[in-house]
Amino acid sequence: MIKSAVIQNIDLFPRWQEILAVALGLADEFSVVYPNGEYDTENFLLNGKPEFVSLPNLKVGRWPNMTDSSIFLAVWMIPYES
């Protein structure tokens, strides 16, 4: 079982939307690293940030591997089924 996967630039993969949908369907958490600062539509590193930061149960922390950036961690709340 894979515990984590890193994709630097998912839109370089063919059918990336299908890959992302399957990965999110199997995941119980998902994180994205964004540079700190104001949202700028011209900065491709900020793509999807407004949508991602609006997710419920979001945790934010400092990302030590990139200067002036934060990691945003979304945890899915999986309902219990008996």
N, C-alpha and C positions, 0 to 999 in steps of 0.2 A: 504494500500500500504506500502511495506517495503521500508524505505529510505536507509537503509544500512544493510549489512550482513557481518559477520566476520567468516572466515573459517581459523582456525589455520594451518591445514595441510590437504589440499584438497585431496591428493592422498590416504588418508585412507578411503575415501568414495568409494563404488562401483560405477562404471560408472562415475567417476569424470570428465572425459573429456566432457561428454554430459552435466553434470551439469554446468560446466564452460562455455561451448558454449552457453547455454540458458541464463545464467546470463549475459554474455557479450552482447548478442543480445538484452537484455532488458535494459541494463545500458546506462546512458549518461556520466558516468565517472567511473573510476576504479583505485584503488590505491593498492600499494604493499609497505611493509616496508622491507628494506634491511639493514644489518649492513654496516657501512662505511668501507672503506679499499679496498685493491686490490682484484680483482676477483680470486677465488680459486675453481677449479672444485671439490676439496675434501670437501668443505664446503657446506652442503646441504641447508643452509640458503640463499645461493646465487644463487640457481637454477633459471634459467630464467632471471637473471639480465641483461645480455648483450642484450637480445631480448627486454626486457621491456624498458630499457633506450634508445633504438633506436626509440621508438614511437614518432610521431609528437605531438605537443601541450602538451609536458610533463612539469609539474611543480614539483620542488623538494623543500622539506622543512625538517626542523629538526623534528624528531619524539621523543617527550618527554617521551614516555612510555617504551623505551628501550635504554639503554646506548649506545652511539656512533652509532646511526643509523639515517637513513633518510627515509622519506616517498616520494614516487614517485607517482604523480597523473596524470593520462592520461584522457583528456577530449575529448570525441568523438564530432566531428563536424557533426551534423545531417543536411543534406541538406533540404531546405524548399521545400515542395511540395504543389502546389496549386490545 
